[in-house]
Amino acid sequence: MLISIIIFIGATAVVTTFVVGRNNRNTRNARILRIIAQALTVATDFYFIYSWIWSIKRAEFWLVLGVPLAAAALPSLGSSNVLLWVAAVIITGWAFILGLGGGLYMLPAGLCMLAAAVIQPWASARDRK
């Protein structure tokens, strides 16, 4: 049930971004999507903790859950658009790696992060001063 809600929220956020935010590339929309992606990552990890707590070994547990959480925290370290793209690629790639065996549970978070990276405007040299 929880995973269905996570997938629905992620899909809704991505569709809304491409329909509404297509012509409105601004930092506010990207920040909202980034926060949604971070919340979806945490919610998915809580789902994994709840359902997998007794079935996998300790190292696998931290590898499966730690990589997406660390990647979701990357954009919070700075306002660089590069960090946002790196996080989006890591989370989406990790979703496909997990999809080979466990399922595409991280895909909504990865798509939200990708959508945030797409609509985030690049800062020009004049804006950085």
N, CA, C and O atoms as CSV, one atom per row, in Angstrom:
chain,resi,resn,atom,element,x,y,z
A,1,MET,N,N,0.821,-1.196,0.000
A,1,MET,CA,C,0.000,0.000,0.000
A,1,MET,C,C,0.866,1.262,0.000
A,1,MET,O,O,0.624,2.186,-0.776
A,2,LEU,N,N,1.872,1.296,0.871
A,2,LEU,CA,C,2.736,2.462,0.956
A,2,LEU,C,C,3.498,2.675,-0.340
A,2,LEU,O,O,3.678,3.810,-0.780
A,3,ILE,N,N,3.939,1.602,-0.944
A,3,ILE,CA,C,4.705,1.733,-2.182
A,3,ILE,C,C,3.815,2.260,-3.308
A,3,ILE,O,O,4.303,2.973,-4.186
A,4,SER,N,N,2.546,1.932,-3.303
A,4,SER,CA,C,1.613,2.468,-4.301
A,4,SER,C,C,1.447,3.975,-4.121
A,4,SER,O,O,1.380,4.716,-5.101
A,5,ILE,N,N,1.382,4.420,-2.883
A,5,ILE,CA,C,1.275,5.852,-2.606
A,5,ILE,C,C,2.533,6.574,-3.056
A,5,ILE,O,O,2.455,7.659,-3.633
A,6,ILE,N,N,3.705,5.974,-2.794
A,6,ILE,CA,C,4.972,6.577,-3.203
A,6,ILE,C,C,5.034,6.714,-4.723
A,6,ILE,O,O,5.426,7.762,-5.237
A,7,ILE,N,N,4.653,5.673,-5.432
A,7,ILE,CA,C,4.675,5.716,-6.895
A,7,ILE,C,C,3.683,6.745,-7.422
A,7,ILE,O,O,3.987,7.453,-8.382
A,8,PHE,N,N,2.507,6.841,-6.817
A,8,PHE,CA,C,1.511,7.818,-7.240
A,8,PHE,C,C,2.005,9.252,-7.035
A,8,PHE,O,O,1.848,10.092,-7.921
A,9,ILE,N,N,2.594,9.533,-5.885
A,9,ILE,CA,C,3.094,10.884,-5.602
A,9,ILE,C,C,4.220,11.244,-6.568
A,9,ILE,O,O,4.266,12.357,-7.092
A,10,GLY,N,N,5.121,10.301,-6.798
A,10,GLY,CA,C,6.216,10.568,-7.729
A,10,GLY,C,C,5.732,10.813,-9.139
A,10,GLY,O,O,6.191,11.744,-9.801
A,11,ALA,N,N,4.810,9.989,-9.607
A,11,ALA,CA,C,4.285,10.156,-10.962
A,11,ALA,C,C,3.523,11.470,-11.093
A,11,ALA,O,O,3.640,12.156,-12.109
A,12,THR,N,N,2.757,11.818,-10.089
A,12,THR,CA,C,2.008,13.075,-10.112
A,12,THR,C,C,2.953,14.276,-10.153
A,12,THR,O,O,2.718,15.230,-10.895
A,13,ALA,N,N,4.009,14.226,-9.364
A,13,ALA,CA,C,4.969,15.337,-9.346
A,13,ALA,C,C,5.669,15.493,-10.686
A,13,ALA,O,O,5.864,16.611,-11.161
A,14,VAL,N,N,6.045,14.387,-11.293
A,14,VAL,CA,C,6.749,14.456,-12.580
A,14,VAL,C,C,5.824,14.954,-13.682
A,14,VAL,O,O,6.222,15.803,-14.479
A,15,VAL,N,N,4.601,14.446,-13.741
A,15,VAL,CA,C,3.648,14.881,-14.767
A,15,VAL,C,C,3.313,16.355,-14.587
A,15,VAL,O,O,3.243,17.100,-15.565
A,16,THR,N,N,3.108,16.776,-13.357
A,16,THR,CA,C,2.813,18.184,-13.088
A,16,THR,C,C,3.968,19.066,-13.529
A,16,THR,O,O,3.756,20.147,-14.078
A,17,THR,N,N,5.173,18.611,-13.292
A,17,THR,CA,C,6.343,19.384,-13.700
A,17,THR,C,C,6.397,19.579,-15.199
A,17,THR,O,O,6.630,20.690,-15.675
A,18,PHE,N,N,6.182,18.510,-15.946
A,18,PHE,CA,C,6.307,18.626,-17.385
A,18,PHE,C,C,5.118,19.330,-18.017
A,18,PHE,O,O,5.250,19.886,-19.108
A,19,VAL,N,N,3.971,19.323,-17.373
A,19,VAL,CA,C,2.814,20.024,-17.926
A,19,VAL,C,C,2.836,21.499,-17.547
A,19,VAL,O,O,2.676,22.370,-18.403
A,20,VAL,N,N,3.036,21.775,-16.254
A,20,VAL,CA,C,2.978,23.155,-15.775
A,20,VAL,C,C,4.330,23.849,-15.884
A,20,VAL,O,O,4.408,24.990,-16.338
A,21,GLY,N,N,5.386,23.173,-15.474
A,21,GLY,CA,C,6.683,23.818,-15.389
A,21,GLY,C,C,7.485,23.817,-16.663
A,21,GLY,O,O,8.632,24.264,-16.663
A,22,ARG,N,N,6.930,23.337,-17.736
A,22,ARG,CA,C,7.649,23.242,-19.004
A,22,ARG,C,C,8.134,24.611,-19.471
A,22,ARG,O,O,9.268,24.742,-19.933
A,23,ASN,N,N,7.296,25.619,-19.356
A,23,ASN,CA,C,7.671,26.964,-19.775
A,23,ASN,C,C,8.061,27.846,-18.599
A,23,ASN,O,O,8.403,29.014,-18.783
A,24,ASN,N,N,8.012,27.306,-17.415
A,24,ASN,CA,C,8.289,28.089,-16.219
A,24,ASN,C,C,9.494,27.494,-15.491
A,24,ASN,O,O,9.350,26.845,-14.455
A,25,ARG,N,N,10.670,27.723,-16.044
A,25,ARG,CA,C,11.893,27.181,-15.460
A,25,ARG,C,C,12.366,28.128,-14.374
A,25,ARG,O,O,12.959,29.169,-14.656
A,26,ASN,N,N,12.102,27.763,-13.146
A,26,ASN,CA,C,12.594,28.609,-12.067
A,26,ASN,C,C,13.081,27.762,-10.904
A,26,ASN,O,O,12.827,26.559,-10.838
A,27,THR,N,N,13.767,28.399,-10.012
A,27,THR,CA,C,14.392,27.713,-8.891
A,27,THR,C,C,13.355,27.204,-7.897
A,27,THR,O,O,13.558,26.165,-7.269
A,28,ARG,N,N,12.255,27.919,-7.749
A,28,ARG,CA,C,11.234,27.520,-6.774
A,28,ARG,C,C,10.629,26.159,-7.132
A,28,ARG,O,O,10.514,25.287,-6.271
A,29,ASN,N,N,10.244,25.976,-8.396
A,29,ASN,CA,C,9.673,24.690,-8.813
A,29,ASN,C,C,10.694,23.572,-8.672
A,29,ASN,O,O,10.353,22.462,-8.263
A,30,ALA,N,N,11.939,23.860,-9.008
A,30,ALA,CA,C,12.986,22.846,-8.875
A,30,ALA,C,C,13.209,22.482,-7.411
A,30,ALA,O,O,13.425,21.314,-7.087
A,31,ARG,N,N,13.159,23.469,-6.531
A,31,ARG,CA,C,13.342,23.202,-5.107
A,31,ARG,C,C,12.202,22.343,-4.560
A,31,ARG,O,O,12.437,21.439,-3.759
A,32,ILE,N,N,10.981,22.619,-4.984
A,32,ILE,CA,C,9.836,21.823,-4.532
A,32,ILE,C,C,9.985,20.372,-4.999
A,32,ILE,O,O,9.757,19.442,-4.225
A,33,LEU,N,N,10.363,20.183,-6.255
A,33,LEU,CA,C,10.555,18.828,-6.766
A,33,LEU,C,C,11.704,18.113,-6.060
A,33,LEU,O,O,11.630,16.911,-5.804
A,34,ARG,N,N,12.757,18.849,-5.749
A,34,ARG,CA,C,13.888,18.247,-5.038
A,34,ARG,C,C,13.466,17.785,-3.658
A,34,ARG,O,O,13.866,16.709,-3.213
A,35,ILE,N,N,12.663,18.586,-2.977
A,35,ILE,CA,C,12.181,18.205,-1.647
A,35,ILE,C,C,11.248,17.002,-1.733
A,35,ILE,O,O,11.294,16.118,-0.878
A,36,ILE,N,N,10.400,16.966,-2.765
A,36,ILE,CA,C,9.530,15.805,-2.964
A,36,ILE,C,C,10.366,14.555,-3.214
A,36,ILE,O,O,10.072,13.489,-2.675
A,37,ALA,N,N,11.409,14.689,-4.032
A,37,ALA,CA,C,12.280,13.543,-4.314
A,37,ALA,C,C,12.982,13.065,-3.049
A,37,ALA,O,O,13.112,11.861,-2.830
A,38,GLN,N,N,13.433,13.991,-2.221
A,38,GLN,CA,C,14.081,13.602,-0.966
A,38,GLN,C,C,13.086,12.915,-0.033
A,38,GLN,O,O,13.429,11.933,0.625
A,39,ALA,N,N,11.868,13.422,0.025
A,39,ALA,CA,C,10.849,12.800,0.880
A,39,ALA,C,C,10.480,11.411,0.359
A,39,ALA,O,O,10.285,10.486,1.147
A,40,LEU,N,N,10.385,11.260,-0.967
A,40,LEU,CA,C,10.090,9.943,-1.537
A,40,LEU,C,C,11.223,8.957,-1.260
A,40,LEU,O,O,10.971,7.777,-1.018
A,41,THR,N,N,12.453,9.426,-1.293
A,41,THR,CA,C,13.591,8.558,-0.993
A,41,THR,C,C,13.536,8.081,0.453
A,41,THR,O,O,13.743,6.900,0.732
A,42,VAL,N,N,13.257,8.995,1.360
A,42,VAL,CA,C,13.168,8.627,2.776
A,42,VAL,C,C,11.986,7.687,3.017
A,42,VAL,O,O,12.111,6.719,3.768
A,43,ALA,N,N,10.838,7.962,2.385
A,43,ALA,CA,C,9.667,7.097,2.561
A,43,ALA,C,C,9.924,5.698,2.008
A,43,ALA,O,O,9.524,4.705,2.616
A,44,THR,N,N,10.588,5.619,0.860
A,44,THR,CA,C,10.912,4.315,0.294
A,44,THR,C,C,11.891,3.567,1.181
A,44,THR,O,O,11.767,2.355,1.361
A,45,ASP,N,N,12.866,4.279,1.738
A,45,ASP,CA,C,13.811,3.633,2.647
A,45,ASP,C,C,13.118,3.139,3.914
A,45,ASP,O,O,13.441,2.061,4.413
A,46,PHE,N,N,12.178,3.908,4.433
A,46,PHE,CA,C,11.416,3.434,5.593
A,46,PHE,C,C,10.617,2.179,5.246
A,46,PHE,O,O,10.490,1.269,6.065
A,47,TYR,N,N,10.084,2.140,4.033
A,47,TYR,CA,C,9.378,0.938,3.588
A,47,TYR,C,C,10.321,-0.260,3.552
A,47,TYR,O,O,9.974,-1.353,3.999
A,48,PHE,N,N,11.523,-0.039,3.012
A,48,PHE,CA,C,12.510,-1.117,2.977
A,48,PHE,C,C,12.912,-1.552,4.379
A,48,PHE,O,O,13.039,-2.747,4.650
A,49,ILE,N,N,13.112,-0.598,5.259
A,49,ILE,CA,C,13.486,-0.938,6.639
A,49,ILE,C,C,12.388,-1.783,7.277
A,49,ILE,O,O,12.677,-2.774,7.948
A,50,TYR,N,N,11.159,-1.403,7.075
A,50,TYR,CA,C,10.031,-2.113,7.682
A,50,TYR,C,C,9.873,-3.518,7.106
A,50,TYR,O,O,9.590,-4.465,7.840
A,51,SER,N,N,10.057,-3.652,5.784
A,51,SER,CA,C,9.778,-4.953,5.166
A,51,SER,C,C,10.993,-5.869,5.070
A,51,SER,O,O,10.834,-7.088,4.998
A,52,TRP,N,N,12.198,-5.312,5.067
A,52,TRP,CA,C,13.390,-6.128,4.876
A,52,TRP,C,C,14.224,-6.302,6.127
A,52,TRP,O,O,15.288,-6.918,6.060
A,53,ILE,N,N,13.799,-5.797,7.240
A,53,ILE,CA,C,14.659,-5.719,8.415
A,53,ILE,C,C,15.218,-7.075,8.834
A,53,ILE,O,O,16.334,-7.134,9.349
A,54,TRP,N,N,14.490,-8.148,8.635
A,54,TRP,CA,C,14.963,-9.461,9.079
A,54,TRP,C,C,15.497,-10.322,7.951
A,54,TRP,O,O,16.040,-11.396,8.210
A,55,SER,N,N,15.360,-9.884,6.706
A,55,SER,CA,C,15.675,-10.787,5.608
A,55,SER,C,C,17.022,-10.547,4.925
A,55,SER,O,O,17.475,-11.420,4.185
A,56,ILE,N,N,17.683,-9.408,5.136
A,56,ILE,CA,C,18.957,-9.193,4.462
A,56,ILE,C,C,20.058,-8.918,5.469
A,56,ILE,O,O,19.802,-8.540,6.612
A,57,LYS,N,N,21.271,-9.113,5.026
A,57,LYS,CA,C,22.418,-8.917,5.899
A,57,LYS,C,C,22.711,-7.433,6.079
A,57,LYS,O,O,22.217,-6.593,5.327
A,58,ARG,N,N,23.502,-7.133,7.063
A,58,ARG,CA,C,23.760,-5.750,7.443
A,58,ARG,C,C,24.424,-4.938,6.321
A,58,ARG,O,O,23.998,-3.814,6.057
A,59,ALA,N,N,25.443,-5.472,5.662
A,59,ALA,CA,C,26.138,-4.719,4.614
A,59,ALA,C,C,25.215,-4.444,3.422
A,59,ALA,O,O,25.219,-3.340,2.876
A,60,GLU,N,N,24.443,-5.422,3.027
A,60,GLU,CA,C,23.503,-5.222,1.920
A,60,GLU,C,C,22.450,-4.182,2.282
A,60,GLU,O,O,22.050,-3.371,1.447
A,61,PHE,N,N,22.013,-4.214,3.515
A,61,PHE,CA,C,21.005,-3.283,3.992
A,61,PHE,C,C,21.494,-1.843,3.841
A,61,PHE,O,O,20.769,-0.994,3.324
A,62,TRP,N,N,22.716,-1.567,4.287
A,62,TRP,CA,C,23.241,-0.204,4.212
A,62,TRP,C,C,23.585,0.184,2.782
A,62,TRP,O,O,23.499,1.360,2.430
A,63,LEU,N,N,23.968,-0.767,1.959
A,63,LEU,CA,C,24.263,-0.466,0.564
A,63,LEU,C,C,22.983,-0.115,-0.195
A,63,LEU,O,O,22.943,0.862,-0.942
A,64,VAL,N,N,21.943,-0.918,0.005
A,64,VAL,CA,C,20.674,-0.680,-0.697
A,64,VAL,C,C,20.046,0.641,-0.264
A,64,VAL,O,O,19.507,1.372,-1.095
A,65,LEU,N,N,20.113,0.950,1.023
A,65,LEU,CA,C,19.454,2.151,1.520
A,65,LEU,C,C,20.365,3.373,1.566
A,65,LEU,O,O,19.896,4.503,1.433
A,66,GLY,N,N,21.652,3.152,1.752
A,66,GLY,CA,C,22.565,4.272,1.947
A,66,GLY,C,C,22.880,5.052,0.683
A,66,GLY,O,O,23.014,6.275,0.729
A,67,VAL,N,N,22.999,4.370,-0.432
A,67,VAL,CA,C,23.347,5.061,-1.682
A,67,VAL,C,C,22.265,6.069,-2.091
A,67,VAL,O,O,22.606,7.214,-2.385
A,68,PRO,N,N,20.984,5.701,-2.123
A,68,PRO,CA,C,19.974,6.709,-2.492
A,68,PRO,C,C,19.858,7.839,-1.470
A,68,PRO,O,O,19.631,8.990,-1.843
A,69,LEU,N,N,20.011,7.523,-0.196
A,69,LEU,CA,C,19.929,8.587,0.814
A,69,LEU,C,C,21.095,9.563,0.688
A,69,LEU,O,O,20.905,10.775,0.792
A,70,ALA,N,N,22.278,9.050,0.470
A,70,ALA,CA,C,23.435,9.933,0.295
A,70,ALA,C,C,23.286,10.776,-0.969
A,70,ALA,O,O,23.631,11.957,-0.979
A,71,ALA,N,N,22.774,10.168,-2.028
A,71,ALA,CA,C,22.577,10.919,-3.274
A,71,ALA,C,C,21.484,11.971,-3.109
A,71,ALA,O,O,21.600,13.067,-3.659
A,72,ALA,N,N,20.432,11.660,-2.366
A,72,ALA,CA,C,19.361,12.638,-2.146
A,72,ALA,C,C,19.842,13.813,-1.309
A,72,ALA,O,O,19.302,14.914,-1.412
A,73,ALA,N,N,20.849,13.584,-0.487
A,73,ALA,CA,C,21.380,14.669,0.351
A,73,ALA,C,C,22.349,15.560,-0.416
A,73,ALA,O,O,22.628,16.674,0.028
A,74,LEU,N,N,22.866,15.109,-1.544
A,74,LEU,CA,C,23.842,15.897,-2.303
A,74,LEU,C,C,23.363,17.310,-2.663
A,74,LEU,O,O,24.109,18.262,-2.437
A,75,PRO,N,N,22.148,17.491,-3.214
A,75,PRO,CA,C,21.734,18.853,-3.579
A,75,PRO,C,C,21.599,19.789,-2.382
A,75,PRO,O,O,21.614,21.008,-2.550
A,76,SER,N,N,21.470,19.245,-1.192
A,76,SER,CA,C,21.357,20.095,-0.009
A,76,SER,C,C,22.709,20.660,0.417
A,76,SER,O,O,22.767,21.603,1.206
A,77,LEU,N,N,23.794,20.090,-0.098
A,77,LEU,CA,C,25.128,20.551,0.274
A,77,LEU,C,C,25.492,21.879,-0.364
A,77,LEU,O,O,26.336,22.605,0.162
A,78,GLY,N,N,24.879,22.204,-1.476
A,78,GLY,CA,C,25.176,23.462,-2.154
A,78,GLY,C,C,24.113,23.768,-3.182
A,78,GLY,O,O,23.212,22.964,-3.422
A,79,SER,N,N,24.223,24.922,-3.782
A,79,SER,CA,C,23.207,25.324,-4.755
A,79,SER,C,C,23.646,25.048,-6.192
A,79,SER,O,O,23.066,25.585,-7.136
A,80,SER,N,N,24.658,24.223,-6.353
A,80,SER,CA,C,25.169,23.916,-7.683
A,80,SER,C,C,24.199,23.008,-8.435
A,80,SER,O,O,23.663,22.050,-7.877
A,81,ASN,N,N,23.987,23.324,-9.694
A,81,ASN,CA,C,23.129,22.500,-10.527
A,81,ASN,C,C,23.794,21.166,-10.846
A,81,ASN,O,O,23.117,20.178,-11.130
A,82,VAL,N,N,25.107,21.143,-10.797
A,82,VAL,CA,C,25.843,19.903,-11.051
A,82,VAL,C,C,25.513,18.869,-9.977
A,82,VAL,O,O,25.338,17.690,-10.283
A,83,LEU,N,N,25.429,19.306,-8.719
A,83,LEU,CA,C,25.069,18.388,-7.633
A,83,LEU,C,C,23.678,17.799,-7.839
A,83,LEU,O,O,23.445,16.624,-7.555
A,84,LEU,N,N,22.763,18.616,-8.331
A,84,LEU,CA,C,21.405,18.147,-8.594
A,84,LEU,C,C,21.405,17.094,-9.710
A,84,LEU,O,O,20.716,16.079,-9.603
A,85,TRP,N,N,22.166,17.331,-10.767
A,85,TRP,CA,C,22.248,16.347,-11.858
A,85,TRP,C,C,22.916,15.065,-11.396
A,85,TRP,O,O,22.472,13.976,-11.759
A,86,VAL,N,N,23.970,15.171,-10.605
A,86,VAL,CA,C,24.658,13.972,-10.100
A,86,VAL,C,C,23.705,13.151,-9.242
A,86,VAL,O,O,23.635,11.930,-9.382
A,87,ALA,N,N,22.971,13.818,-8.353
A,87,ALA,CA,C,22.011,13.112,-7.497
A,87,ALA,C,C,20.926,12.446,-8.331
A,87,ALA,O,O,20.541,11.310,-8.053
A,88,ALA,N,N,20.431,13.139,-9.348
A,88,ALA,CA,C,19.384,12.578,-10.199
A,88,ALA,C,C,19.870,11.335,-10.939
A,88,ALA,O,O,19.145,10.344,-11.034
A,89,VAL,N,N,21.071,11.383,-11.454
A,89,VAL,CA,C,21.613,10.239,-12.185
A,89,VAL,C,C,21.871,9.066,-11.239
A,89,VAL,O,O,21.598,7.917,-11.587
A,90,ILE,N,N,22.393,9.348,-10.053
A,90,ILE,CA,C,22.671,8.273,-9.095
A,90,ILE,C,C,21.381,7.599,-8.645
A,90,ILE,O,O,21.300,6.371,-8.627
A,91,ILE,N,N,20.377,8.382,-8.284
A,91,ILE,CA,C,19.131,7.787,-7.781
A,91,ILE,C,C,18.411,7.019,-8.887
A,91,ILE,O,O,17.912,5.918,-8.650
A,92,THR,N,N,18.353,7.586,-10.087
A,92,THR,CA,C,17.688,6.887,-11.183
A,92,THR,C,C,18.456,5.629,-11.579
A,92,THR,O,O,17.856,4.582,-11.826
A,93,GLY,N,N,19.768,5.733,-11.639
A,93,GLY,CA,C,20.576,4.553,-11.942
A,93,GLY,C,C,20.449,3.478,-10.879
A,93,GLY,O,O,20.382,2.288,-11.188
A,94,TRP,N,N,20.417,3.904,-9.630
A,94,TRP,CA,C,20.247,2.949,-8.527
A,94,TRP,C,C,18.875,2.290,-8.598
A,94,TRP,O,O,18.735,1.115,-8.261
A,95,ALA,N,N,17.865,3.035,-9.032
A,95,ALA,CA,C,16.527,2.448,-9.186
A,95,ALA,C,C,16.548,1.345,-10.232
A,95,ALA,O,O,15.921,0.302,-10.049
A,96,PHE,N,N,17.269,1.570,-11.334
A,96,PHE,CA,C,17.345,0.531,-12.359
A,96,PHE,C,C,18.183,-0.653,-11.900
A,96,PHE,O,O,17.883,-1.793,-12.255
A,97,ILE,N,N,19.231,-0.404,-11.113
A,97,ILE,CA,C,20.021,-1.513,-10.567
A,97,ILE,C,C,19.165,-2.333,-9.608
A,97,ILE,O,O,19.184,-3.563,-9.663
A,98,LEU,N,N,18.417,-1.670,-8.733
A,98,LEU,CA,C,17.514,-2.392,-7.829
A,98,LEU,C,C,16.406,-3.085,-8.611
A,98,LEU,O,O,15.905,-4.127,-8.190
A,99,GLY,N,N,16.025,-2.513,-9.742
A,99,GLY,CA,C,14.973,-3.103,-10.564
A,99,GLY,C,C,15.354,-4.437,-11.160
A,99,GLY,O,O,14.483,-5.209,-11.562
A,100,LEU,N,N,16.641,-4.720,-11.224
A,100,LEU,CA,C,17.064,-6.016,-11.736
A,100,LEU,C,C,16.694,-7.148,-10.790
A,100,LEU,O,O,16.562,-8.295,-11.216
A,101,GLY,N,N,16.527,-6.836,-9.514
A,101,GLY,CA,C,16.218,-7.903,-8.571
A,101,GLY,C,C,15.056,-7.598,-7.647
A,101,GLY,O,O,14.208,-8.460,-7.418
A,102,GLY,N,N,15.002,-6.407,-7.122
A,102,GLY,CA,C,14.018,-6.105,-6.091
A,102,GLY,C,C,12.826,-5.299,-6.550
A,102,GLY,O,O,11.756,-5.406,-5.951
A,103,GLY,N,N,12.962,-4.518,-7.559
A,103,GLY,CA,C,11.859,-3.689,-8.027
A,103,GLY,C,C,12.304,-2.258,-8.253
A,103,GLY,O,O,13.371,-1.849,-7.795
A,104,LEU,N,N,11.502,-1.518,-8.943
A,104,LEU,CA,C,11.809,-0.133,-9.292
A,104,LEU,C,C,11.269,0.847,-8.252
A,104,LEU,O,O,10.655,1.854,-8.605
A,105,TYR,N,N,11.492,0.558,-6.997
A,105,TYR,CA,C,10.915,1.367,-5.933
A,105,TYR,C,C,11.484,2.776,-5.862
A,105,TYR,O,O,10.780,3.702,-5.461
A,106,MET,N,N,12.732,2.955,-6.241
A,106,MET,CA,C,13.355,4.276,-6.174
A,106,MET,C,C,13.113,5.110,-7.429
A,106,MET,O,O,13.529,6.267,-7.488
A,107,LEU,N,N,12.453,4.546,-8.422
A,107,LEU,CA,C,12.249,5.264,-9.678
A,107,LEU,C,C,11.447,6.560,-9.522
A,107,LEU,O,O,11.826,7.556,-10.139
A,108,PRO,N,N,10.358,6.613,-8.734
A,108,PRO,CA,C,9.664,7.896,-8.584
A,108,PRO,C,C,10.560,8.995,-8.009
A,108,PRO,O,O,10.499,10.140,-8.458
A,109,ALA,N,N,11.383,8.660,-7.028
A,109,ALA,CA,C,12.296,9.657,-6.464
A,109,ALA,C,C,13.326,10.087,-7.499
A,109,ALA,O,O,13.660,11.267,-7.598
A,110,GLY,N,N,13.828,9.125,-8.271
A,110,GLY,CA,C,14.792,9.462,-9.310
A,110,GLY,C,C,14.199,10.334,-10.401
A,110,GLY,O,O,14.853,11.258,-10.887
A,111,LEU,N,N,12.961,10.045,-10.790
A,111,LEU,CA,C,12.304,10.858,-11.817
A,111,LEU,C,C,12.014,12.265,-11.310
A,111,LEU,O,O,12.135,13.235,-12.058
A,112,CYS,N,N,11.634,12.375,-10.050
A,112,CYS,CA,C,11.410,13.714,-9.471
A,112,CYS,C,C,12.710,14.506,-9.435
A,112,CYS,O,O,12.715,15.702,-9.727
A,113,MET,N,N,13.808,13.854,-9.082
A,113,MET,CA,C,15.094,14.536,-9.043
A,113,MET,C,C,15.541,14.921,-10.452
A,113,MET,O,O,16.101,15.999,-10.652
A,114,LEU,N,N,15.294,14.041,-11.436
A,114,LEU,CA,C,15.610,14.382,-12.828
A,114,LEU,C,C,14.777,15.567,-13.318
A,114,LEU,O,O,15.285,16.454,-14.004
A,115,ALA,N,N,13.503,15.570,-12.958
A,115,ALA,CA,C,12.638,16.678,-13.354
A,115,ALA,C,C,13.106,17.988,-12.710
A,115,ALA,O,O,13.071,19.043,-13.343
A,116,ALA,N,N,13.538,17.913,-11.461
A,116,ALA,CA,C,14.064,19.108,-10.794
A,116,ALA,C,C,15.326,19.597,-11.483
A,116,ALA,O,O,15.529,20.802,-11.627
A,117,ALA,N,N,16.173,18.674,-11.907
A,117,ALA,CA,C,17.401,19.070,-12.598
A,117,ALA,C,C,17.106,19.689,-13.959
A,117,ALA,O,O,17.805,20.601,-14.399
A,118,VAL,N,N,16.075,19.192,-14.619
A,118,VAL,CA,C,15.734,19.715,-15.941
A,118,VAL,C,C,15.190,21.136,-15.847
A,118,VAL,O,O,15.548,21.983,-16.666
A,119,ILE,N,N,14.336,21.413,-14.872
A,119,ILE,CA,C,13.730,22.749,-14.809
A,119,ILE,C,C,14.558,23.743,-14.014
A,119,ILE,O,O,14.250,24.935,-14.017
A,120,GLN,N,N,15.604,23.285,-13.330
A,120,GLN,CA,C,16.484,24.201,-12.598
A,120,GLN,C,C,17.268,25.026,-13.607
A,120,GLN,O,O,17.995,24.463,-14.425
A,121,PRO,N,N,17.137,26.354,-13.565
A,121,PRO,CA,C,17.910,27.158,-14.521
A,121,PRO,C,C,19.391,27.169,-14.148
A,121,PRO,O,O,19.742,27.178,-12.969
A,122,TRP,N,N,20.247,27.168,-15.155
A,122,TRP,CA,C,21.689,27.240,-14.919
A,122,TRP,C,C,22.042,28.658,-14.535
A,122,TRP,O,O,21.576,29.613,-15.156
A,123,ALA,N,N,22.861,28.796,-13.518
A,123,ALA,CA,C,23.302,30.125,-13.079
A,123,ALA,C,C,24.366,30.632,-14.040
A,123,ALA,O,O,25.320,29.924,-14.363
A,124,SER,N,N,24.190,31.840,-14.479
A,124,SER,CA,C,25.193,32.421,-15.362
A,124,SER,C,C,26.354,32.952,-14.524
A,124,SER,O,O,26.257,33.021,-13.299
A,125,ALA,N,N,27.432,33.321,-15.173
A,125,ALA,CA,C,28.598,33.849,-14.460
A,125,ALA,C,C,28.240,35.144,-13.745
A,125,ALA,O,O,28.788,35.437,-12.683
A,126,ARG,N,N,27.330,35.918,-14.315
A,126,ARG,CA,C,26.913,37.165,-13.687
A,126,ARG,C,C,26.125,36.908,-12.399
A,126,ARG,O,O,26.235,37.677,-11.444
A,127,ASP,N,N,25.325,35.820,-12.366
A,127,ASP,CA,C,24.534,35.502,-11.179
A,127,ASP,C,C,25.379,34.978,-10.037
A,127,ASP,O,O,24.992,35.110,-8.876
A,128,ARG,N,N,26.515,34.392,-10.334
A,128,ARG,CA,C,27.341,33.784,-9.296
A,128,ARG,C,C,28.147,34.810,-8.513
A,128,ARG,O,O,28.652,34.497,-7.435
A,129,LYS,N,N,28.277,36.014,-9.022
A,129,LYS,CA,C,29.085,37.048,-8.329
A,129,LYS,C,C,28.360,37.676,-7.191
A,129,LYS,O,O,28.905,38.552,-6.520
